[in-house]
Amino acid sequence: MSRPTISEVSELLADFRTRGVGSNAELMNRKADLLERIAAAQPDDAQAAEVAAAARARADELTADG
């Protein structure tokens, strides 16, 4: 799993700003994926892992709410 690129992060941020691209669940899933990749690239960073886990939990909640 590689760290996200600047363009991937920029694209996600742009989509959050416009909210016209995808549902909240889809955006949160993308956010969680990027944060998990960041955390995987920094295994000694406990805070990165916590943030990624919280983002994944929220994305899962939104997906379950459908």
Protein Blocks (a to p, Z undefined) as FASTA:
>chain_A
ZZddfklmmmmmmmmmnomnocfklmmmmmmmmmmmmmmmmmmlmklmmmmmmmmmmmmm
mmmnZZ
